Amino acid sequence: MFKYMKKYWWIGLLGSAFMVGEVLIDLVQPRLMERIVDEGILGIGHGGIPNIDLVISVGIRMILIVICGGLCGILSGVFVNISAQRFGNDVRKACFRRIMNFSFEQTDNFTTGSLITRTTSDVTQVQNMVAQLIRGGVRCAMFFVAGSAALMTMDLAFGQVLMIALPVVLCEILFVVWKTGPLFGLLQRRLDRMNSVIGENIAGARVVKAFVQEKREEEKFAKSNQDLVDTQFRVMILFTWMRPIMNIVLNLATVAVIQIGALRVQEGAIAPGAVMAAITYLSQILNGMMMLAMIFQNITRGVASSKRLKEVLRTEPAVQDGPGVSGAEGERGHIRLSHVHFSYPGFGEEVLHDINLEILPGETLAVIGATGSGKSTLVDMIARFYDTTRGDVEIDGENVKRFTLAQLHDRIAFVLQKSELFSTTIKENILLGREGATDEEVKQAAADAQADDFISAQPQGYDTPVAEAGMSLSGGQRQRIAISRALLRKAEILILDDSTSALDLRTEAALFAALRKNYADCTKVIIAQRIATVMRADRIAVLDHGRIVGCGTHERLMESCEVYRDIYDSQLRKGEKSA
């Protein structure tokens, strides 16, 4: 974390310097008050005659000094908050950048709720810790060192009272920090869980309502919320009884100073004003210790959050940039998979087994198979969302691991199974495919994706806002906007991962006709469940339990591939011939 604070050290240093000024002014006040009492009111040194002029002059001086102290405090707060806020801003952006580079497996391992908590609550806790260390740490240290020195110079007996009170206060602080330390990490994990439950239920609100599961989800949230509340309660209880005990210690120490001071005044060793000053110094020192307890609370919580942030920042993306390629020779869009094996991290069972497949430039390859046969995983290998366990994937004669991720994904337009739309306009959602595209290019891409008609019919056309996750649109409309986005990219490879499932067959047929006409040079890999969809492809690859059991035209597969015939029979010969 230090490297994120390093460039703001001078701002933090200014904040600390002004805090030193504020504390020094606070430490001067008791001495001035001592003069007012002893010389101004009691007239010590003036034959017992009060000196009103001295009271007025010292009082004015005190007011001016207090104003200076207030300005120092304000400036200290301003500079400390500037440095802490900028530090938090940099850490939050660094975490988000790292999360954006995580592979799918890493995002799943952390969970969405946890990543949200880390980039919000945890960053705030660390930011507060930094502010407290810069400002509160200086204040406590100054009161302890300078205040103790001032108290000792007045009378060593006062210092003895302080030496008795301090160990009690410090032992209590250390005990509370020791007990609460593990609870702060648990507290953040409880917050992770609650955020996950909230996120799941907001995203799946339609499912919850459709299956009348509101009560069940409310109980689930109530449990996660109660776990969070119980943990917070345990922390608060520990800190709640700490302040009364510290107040007791402070009051007992004050009584001791008054008692010792009274005896010393009777002996003529010190004046009454010095006793008042000693009480003020003792209060400042012990109140500084009470502030130290709050600082330790923030430090303990900040350290727990810092560890969680370091987990994110130190996690290297599983899929790393390659050295980069200068440019591929020959035809573009040539894909080759050679002896590809893959199993998900943490699972021993292979999802893909010895996949050998070549897709020629401009060819349309359809991939079909039963659910769980590895279709989506196959195209994930091409886009390098995951790295192969064994074997090679090549694009245009280069291993995909040699491309930088930006180079690779510039060559590929990908439409996922779930059409992800963002809370902006339809036009902006399409423009994610290629920034800077003209309105005509956006409209043409939408027309090819069979989306232009329904978009133009919207109240604001292409400027119509989209609700969160595209919930204001139907499934088929979301898919067509996602396809528009991919077509606008004008990439050499187009991958449709079961992304036409919500389209009727007529719309789907029009889409593929547009692909054949306007994107003939683009290599197309289409995953589908419907025979009627894959029959339009140049070739069809049939997957079964992670293996390619057939590859060829529809007619050839009908003759040679039993798995394909079974799929065909289960669909077209049992009611889908009209397709």
C-alpha positions in Angstrom: 0.0 0.0 0.0 2.9 2.3 0.6 3.6 2.9 -3.1 0.1 4.4 -3.5 0.7 6.8 -0.7 4.3 7.7 -1.7 3.4 10.3 -4.3 1.2 12.2 -1.8 3.7 12.1 1.1 4.3 15.9 0.9 0.6 16.6 1.3 0.4 14.3 4.3 3.6 15.9 5.7 1.9 19.4 5.5 -1.1 18.0 7.3 1.2 16.6 10.0 3.1 19.9 10.3 -0.1 21.8 10.9 -1.2 19.2 13.4 2.1 19.8 15.3 1.3 23.5 15.3 -2.2 22.9 16.7 -1.0 20.6 19.5 1.8 23.0 20.5 -0.7 25.8 20.8 -2.9 23.5 22.9 0.1 22.8 25.2 0.8 26.5 25.6 -2.8 27.2 26.9 -2.4 25.7 30.4 0.7 27.8 31.0 -1.1 31.0 30.1 -4.1 30.0 32.2 -1.6 29.4 35.1 -0.4 33.0 34.8 -4.0 34.3 34.7 -4.8 32.4 37.9 -1.6 32.9 39.9 -0.6 36.5 38.8 -3.8 38.0 37.5 -6.4 36.7 39.9 -4.5 35.6 43.1 -1.9 38.4 42.6 1.1 36.1 43.5 4.2 38.2 43.1 2.1 41.4 43.4 1.4 41.3 47.1 -1.8 39.4 46.6 -3.4 42.2 44.6 -5.2 41.0 41.4 -3.8 42.3 38.1 -6.7 42.9 35.8 -4.6 44.3 33.1 -2.6 41.1 33.0 -5.8 39.0 32.9 -7.0 41.1 29.9 -3.6 41.0 28.0 -3.0 37.3 28.5 -6.7 36.6 27.7 -6.4 38.4 24.4 -3.2 36.5 23.7 -5.0 33.3 24.5 -7.8 34.1 22.1 -5.3 35.0 19.3 -3.4 31.8 19.9 -6.6 29.7 19.9 -7.6 31.3 16.5 -4.1 30.3 15.2 -4.6 26.8 16.6 -8.0 26.5 14.9 -6.5 27.5 11.6 -3.8 25.0 12.0 -6.4 22.3 12.8 -8.5 23.2 9.7 -5.5 23.2 7.4 -4.3 19.9 8.9 -7.7 18.4 8.2 -7.7 19.7 4.7 -4.3 18.4 3.7 -4.7 15.1 5.5 -8.0 14.4 3.8 -6.6 15.4 0.4 -3.8 12.9 0.7 -6.1 10.2 2.1 -8.8 10.7 -0.5 -6.3 10.6 -3.4 -4.6 7.6 -1.9 -8.0 5.8 -1.6 -8.9 6.9 -5.2 -5.6 5.3 -6.5 -6.1 2.1 -4.6 -9.7 1.7 -5.7 -8.7 2.3 -9.4 -5.8 -0.1 -9.1 -8.1 -2.8 -7.6 -10.7 -2.2 -10.4 -8.0 -2.4 -13.1 -6.8 -5.7 -11.6 -10.3 -7.1 -11.4 -10.9 -6.2 -15.0 -7.9 -8.3 -16.0 -8.9 -11.3 -13.9 -9.9 -14.4 -15.8 -13.4 -15.9 -15.3 -12.1 -18.5 -12.8 -10.5 -15.8 -10.6 -13.6 -13.7 -10.6 -15.6 -16.7 -9.5 -13.1 -17.6 -6.8 -13.3 -14.2 -5.2 -17.1 -13.9 -5.8 -18.8 -10.7 -7.1 -20.0 -9.7 -3.6 -16.5 -9.9 -2.2 -15.0 -7.9 -5.0 -17.6 -5.2 -4.6 -16.9 -5.1 -0.8 -13.1 -4.9 -1.3 -13.3 -2.0 -3.8 -15.8 0.0 -1.7 -15.8 -0.8 2.1 -12.3 -2.1 2.3 -10.7 0.8 0.5 -12.7 3.2 2.7 -11.4 1.5 5.8 -7.7 1.7 4.6 -8.3 5.3 3.6 -9.6 6.1 7.1 -6.6 4.3 8.6 -4.2 6.5 6.6 -6.0 9.6 7.7 -6.0 8.6 11.3 -2.3 7.7 11.3 -1.2 11.0 9.7 -3.4 13.2 11.9 -4.4 11.3 15.0 -1.0 9.6 15.4 0.9 12.9 15.4 -1.6 14.4 17.8 -1.4 11.5 20.3 2.4 11.3 20.1 2.8 15.1 20.6 0.5 15.1 23.6 2.2 12.1 25.1 5.8 13.4 24.7 5.4 17.1 25.1 2.6 16.9 27.6 4.5 14.5 29.8 7.6 16.7 29.6 5.5 19.7 30.6 3.9 17.8 33.5 7.3 16.5 34.8 8.8 20.0 34.8 6.0 21.3 37.0 6.4 18.6 39.7 7.8 15.0 39.6 4.9 13.8 41.8 2.5 14.7 38.9 4.7 12.6 36.6 4.4 9.6 39.0 0.6 9.8 38.8 0.9 9.7 35.0 3.3 6.7 35.1 0.7 4.8 37.2 -2.3 5.7 35.0 -0.6 5.1 31.6 0.1 1.3 32.0 -3.5 0.7 32.9 -4.8 2.6 29.9 -2.3 0.9 27.5 -3.1 -2.6 28.8 -6.8 -1.9 28.2 -6.1 -0.7 24.7 -3.9 -3.6 23.8 -6.5 -6.1 25.2 -9.3 -4.6 23.1 -7.1 -4.5 20.0 -6.1 -8.1 20.6 -9.8 -9.2 20.9 -11.2 -7.2 18.1 -8.4 -7.8 15.5 -9.7 -11.1 14.2 -13.3 -9.8 14.3 -12.7 -7.1 11.7 -11.6 -9.6 9.0 -14.7 -11.7 9.9 -16.8 -8.5 9.7 -15.7 -7.9 6.1 -16.4 -11.5 5.1 -19.9 -11.2 6.6 -20.3 -8.0 4.5 -19.1 -10.0 1.4 -21.8 -12.6 2.0 -24.6 -10.0 2.5 -23.6 -8.2 -0.7 -23.6 -11.5 -2.6 -27.2 -12.3 -1.4 -28.4 -8.8 -2.3 -26.7 -9.0 -5.8 -28.1 -12.4 -6.5 -31.7 -11.4 -5.6 -31.7 -8.1 -7.5 -30.3 -9.9 -10.6 -32.7 -12.8 -10.2 -35.7 -10.9 -9.0 -37.9 -12.3 -11.8 -37.1 -15.8 -10.9 -37.8 -15.2 -7.2 -41.2 -13.7 -8.0 -42.0 -16.3 -10.6 -41.4 -19.2 -8.1 -42.9 -17.2 -5.2 -39.6 -17.5 -3.2 -39.7 -14.0 -1.6 -40.1 -15.5 1.9 -37.2 -17.9 1.4 -34.9 -15.2 0.1 -35.9 -12.8 2.9 -34.9 -15.5 5.4 -31.6 -16.0 3.6 -30.9 -12.3 3.7 -32.1 -12.1 7.3 -29.5 -14.8 8.3 -26.6 -13.1 6.5 -27.6 -9.7 7.9 -27.9 -11.2 11.4 -24.5 -12.7 11.1 -23.1 -9.2 10.2 -25.0 -7.5 13.0 -23.8 -10.1 15.6 -20.2 -9.6 14.5 -20.6 -5.8 14.6 -22.2 -6.1 18.1 -19.3 -8.1 19.4 -16.9 -5.4 18.2 -19.0 -2.5 19.6 -19.4 -4.2 23.0 -15.6 -4.4 23.3 -15.2 -0.7 22.5 -18.2 0.4 24.5 -16.9 -0.7 27.9 -13.4 0.7 27.1 -14.4 4.4 27.3 -16.0 4.2 30.8 -12.9 2.4 32.2 -10.7 5.0 30.7 -12.9 7.8 32.1 -12.5 6.1 35.5 -8.8 6.1 35.2 -8.8 9.7 34.0 -10.9 10.8 37.0 -8.9 8.9 39.5 -5.7 10.4 38.1 -7.3 13.9 38.3 -8.2 13.3 41.9 -4.7 12.2 42.7 -3.2 15.3 41.0 -5.6 17.6 42.9 -4.7 15.8 46.2 -1.0 16.0 45.6 -1.3 19.6 44.3 -3.1 20.7 47.4 -0.4 19.3 49.6 2.3 20.9 47.4 0.5 24.3 47.5 0.3 24.0 51.3 4.0 23.4 51.4 4.5 26.5 49.2 6.3 24.4 46.5 3.9 25.3 43.8 1.1 27.8 43.2 -2.7 26.9 42.7 -2.4 27.8 39.0 0.2 25.2 38.4 -2.3 22.5 39.8 -4.8 23.7 37.3 -2.3 23.5 34.5 -1.2 20.0 35.7 -4.8 18.8 35.6 -5.2 20.2 32.0 -2.0 18.5 30.9 -3.0 15.2 32.5 -6.4 15.4 30.7 -4.7 16.2 27.4 -2.4 13.2 27.8 -5.0 10.7 28.9 -7.5 12.0 26.3 -4.8 11.5 23.7 -4.5 7.9 24.9 -8.3 7.6 24.5 -7.9 8.9 21.0 -5.1 6.4 20.5 -7.6 3.6 21.3 -9.9 4.8 18.5 -6.8 5.1 16.2 -5.9 1.5 17.1 -9.5 0.5 16.2 -9.2 2.1 12.8 -5.7 0.6 12.3 -6.9 -2.9 13.3 -9.8 -2.6 10.9 -7.7 -1.0 8.2 -5.0 -3.7 8.5 -7.7 -6.4 8.0 -9.0 -4.6 5.0 -5.5 -3.9 3.7 -4.8 -7.7 3.7 -8.0 -8.3 1.6 -7.0 -5.6 -0.9 -3.5 -7.0 -1.2 -5.1 -10.4 -2.1 -6.7 -8.6 -5.1 -3.7 -6.5 -6.0 -1.2 -9.3 -5.7 -3.2 -11.8 -7.6 -1.7 -12.0 -11.0 -4.2 -12.6 -13.8 -4.3 -16.3 -14.8 -4.3 -15.3 -18.4 -1.3 -13.1 -19.2 -0.4 -11.0 -22.3 1.9 -12.7 -24.7 4.9 -11.0 -26.3 2.8 -9.7 -29.1 2.9 -10.4 -32.8 3.9 -8.0 -35.5 1.3 -9.2 -38.0 0.0 -12.4 -39.4 0.8 -13.4 -42.9 -1.7 -15.0 -45.3 -5.4 -15.2 -44.9 -6.9 -13.8 -41.7 -9.4 -15.7 -39.6 -7.7 -19.1 -39.8 -8.2 -21.1 -36.6 -6.5 -24.4 -35.6 -6.9 -26.4 -32.4 -4.2 -29.1 -32.0 -4.6 -31.8 -29.3 -6.4 -29.5 -27.0 -7.2 -30.7 -23.5 -8.8 -28.6 -20.8 -10.0 -29.0 -17.2 -11.2 -26.2 -15.0 -8.8 -25.2 -12.2 -9.5 -27.2 -9.1 -11.4 -29.9 -11.0 -9.5 -33.0 -12.1 -12.0 -34.1 -14.7 -11.3 -33.0 -18.3 -13.9 -31.0 -20.1 -12.2 -31.2 -23.5 -10.3 -34.3 -24.7 -7.8 -34.2 -27.5 -9.6 -31.7 -29.7 -8.2 -31.3 -33.2 -10.1 -28.9 -35.4 -9.3 -26.5 -38.3 -11.5 -23.7 -39.3 -10.7 -22.0 -42.6 -10.8 -18.3 -43.3 -14.4 -17.1 -44.1 -15.8 -20.5 -43.2 -18.9 -20.9 -41.1 -18.5 -23.7 -38.5 -21.4 -24.7 -36.3 -20.8 -26.6 -33.1 -23.6 -28.8 -31.7 -23.8 -31.2 -28.8 -25.7 -32.1 -25.7 -25.7 -29.8 -22.7 -22.4 -30.1 -20.9 -20.5 -31.5 -23.9 -18.0 -28.6 -23.9 -19.3 -26.4 -26.6 -18.8 -23.1 -24.8 -15.5 -24.2 -23.3 -14.3 -24.9 -26.9 -14.8 -21.3 -28.0 -13.5 -20.0 -24.7 -10.2 -21.6 -25.8 -10.2 -19.6 -29.0 -10.8 -16.3 -27.3 -8.4 -17.3 -24.6 -10.8 -16.7 -21.7 -9.0 -19.8 -20.3 -5.7 -21.3 -21.3 -5.6 -24.9 -22.5 -4.4 -27.5 -20.0 -2.5 -29.2 -22.9 -2.4 -28.5 -26.6 -2.3 -25.4 -28.8 -4.8 -23.0 -30.2 -3.6 -21.0 -33.2 -5.0 -18.0 -35.1 -3.5 -17.0 -38.4 -0.6 -19.4 -37.8 0.3 -17.9 -34.4 -0.3 -19.5 -31.0 -2.9 -17.4 -29.2 -0.5 -17.2 -26.2 1.8 -15.1 -28.3 -0.8 -12.4 -28.9 -1.3 -9.6 -26.3 -4.8 -9.9 -25.1 -5.7 -6.7 -26.8 -4.4 -8.0 -30.1 -6.2 -11.2 -29.7 -9.6 -9.7 -28.8 -9.3 -7.1 -31.5 -9.5 -10.1 -34.0 -12.5 -11.7 -32.3 -16.1 -10.5 -31.9 -17.8 -12.6 -29.2 -21.4 -12.8 -28.4 -21.9 -14.7 -25.1 -24.8 -17.0 -24.1 -26.1 -14.3 -21.8 -26.5 -11.0 -23.6 -24.9 -8.4 -21.3 -26.2 -4.9 -21.8 -25.4 -1.8 -19.7 -27.4 1.0 -18.2 -27.0 3.5 -21.1 -28.6 4.0 -24.5 -29.1 1.4 -27.1 -26.6 3.2 -29.3 -24.0 3.4 -26.6 -24.4 -0.4 -26.0 -23.8 -1.1 -29.7 -20.8 1.4 -29.8 -19.0 -0.8 -27.2 -18.1 -2.9 -30.3 -16.1 -0.1 -31.8 -15.8 3.4 -30.4 -16.0 6.2 -33.0 -18.2 4.3 -35.4 -20.6 6.6 -37.4 -24.3 6.5 -37.0 -24.6 4.9 -40.4 -22.3 2.1 -39.4 -24.3 1.6 -36.1 -27.5 1.4 -38.1 -26.1 -1.0 -40.6 -24.8 -3.3 -38.0 -28.2 -3.3 -36.3 -29.9 -3.9 -39.6 -27.7 -6.9 -40.3 -28.5 -8.2 -36.8 -32.2 -7.8 -37.5 -32.4 -5.2 -34.7 -33.0 -1.9 -36.7 -36.8 -2.3 -37.0 -37.5 -2.7 -33.3 -34.9 -0.1 -32.3 -36.4 2.5 -34.7 -39.8 1.8 -33.2 -38.6 2.7 -29.7 -39.8 6.1 -28.4 -36.3 7.6 -28.7 -34.9 5.3 -31.3 -31.3 4.5 -30.9 -31.1 7.0 -28.0 -33.6 5.0 -25.9 -32.2 4.2 -22.5 -31.7 0.6 -21.5 -32.6 -0.5 -18.0 -30.0 -2.3 -15.8 -28.9 -5.6 -17.4 -31.3 -4.8 -20.3 -34.4 -5.8 -18.3 -36.5 -3.3 -20.3 -36.0 -5.4 -23.4 -37.0 -8.9 -24.4 -34.5 -11.8 -24.6 -34.5 -11.7 -28.4 -34.1 -7.9 -28.4 -31.1 -8.1 -26.0 -29.5 -10.8 -28.2 -29.9 -8.8 -31.4 -28.3 -5.7 -29.8 -25.4 -7.9 -28.5 -25.0 -9.3 -32.1 -25.1 -5.7 -33.5 -22.3 -4.8 -31.1 -20.2 -7.7 -32.4 -20.9 -7.0 -36.1 -19.9 -3.4 -35.6 -16.5 -4.6 -34.5 -15.7 -5.9 -38.1 -13.5 -8.5 -36.6 -11.9 -11.3 -38.6 -13.6 -13.9 -36.4 -17.2 -13.9 -35.1 -18.2 -16.3 -32.3 -21.9 -16.7 -31.5 -22.2 -18.8 -28.3 -25.8 -19.9 -28.4 -26.7 -16.3 -28.9 -29.6 -16.8 -31.3 -31.6 -19.1 -29.0 -34.2 -16.4 -28.3 -34.8 -15.6 -32.0 -37.6 -17.1 -34.0 -36.5 -19.1 -36.9 -37.5 -16.5 -39.5 -35.4 -13.8 -37.8 -32.5 -16.2 -37.4 -32.7 -17.1 -41.0 -32.6 -13.4 -42.0 -29.6 -12.9 -39.7 -27.6 -15.7 -41.2 -28.5 -14.5 -44.7 -27.0 -11.1 -43.8 -23.9 -12.8 -42.4 -23.4 -14.7 -45.6 -23.9 -11.6 -47.7 -22.1 -8.9 -45.8 -19.6 -10.8 -43.7 -18.4 -13.4 -46.2 -14.7 -12.9 -45.3 -15.3 -13.2 -41.6 -14.7 -16.7 -40.0 -17.9 -17.6 -38.1 -18.1 -20.1 -35.2 -21.7 -20.7 -34.1 -22.7 -22.7 -31.1 -26.4 -23.7 -31.3 -28.8 -26.3 -29.8 -31.1 -26.3 -32.8 -30.5 -28.5 -35.9 -32.3 -25.8 -37.9 -29.6 -23.4 -37.0 -26.5 -25.5 -37.6 -27.8 -26.9 -41.0 -27.0 -23.4 -42.5 -23.3 -23.8 -41.7 -20.5 -24.8 -44.1 -19.5 -27.5 -41.6 -20.8 -28.8 -38.4 -18.7 -30.1 -35.5 -20.4 -32.5 -33.1 -19.2 -32.6 -29.5 -20.0 -35.5 -27.1 -18.5 -35.6 -23.6 -15.7 -33.2 -24.6 -14.7 -35.0 -27.8 -15.4 -34.3 -31.4 -17.3 -37.3 -32.7 -18.1 -35.9 -36.1 -17.3 -33.0 -38.4 -18.7 -32.3 -41.8 -21.8 -31.2 -43.7 -25.3 -32.0 -42.6 -25.6 -34.7 -45.2 -22.3 -36.3 -44.3 -23.0 -36.3 -40.6 -26.5 -37.8 -41.2 -24.7 -40.8 -42.8 -21.7 -41.2 -40.5 -22.4 -39.7 -37.0 -24.9 -41.5 -34.7 -24.8 -38.6 -32.1 -25.8 -36.1 -34.8 -28.6 -38.4 -36.1 -29.9 -38.7 -32.6 -30.1 -34.9 -32.2 -31.7 -34.6 -35.6 -34.3 -37.3 -34.8 -35.1 -35.8 -31.4 -35.8 -32.4 -33.0 -36.9 -32.4 -36.6 -38.5 -35.8 -36.8 -40.6 -35.1 -33.7 -42.3 -31.9 -34.5 -39.8 -29.3 -35.9 -39.9 -30.2 -39.6 -41.7 -26.9 -40.2 -38.4 -25.2 -39.3 
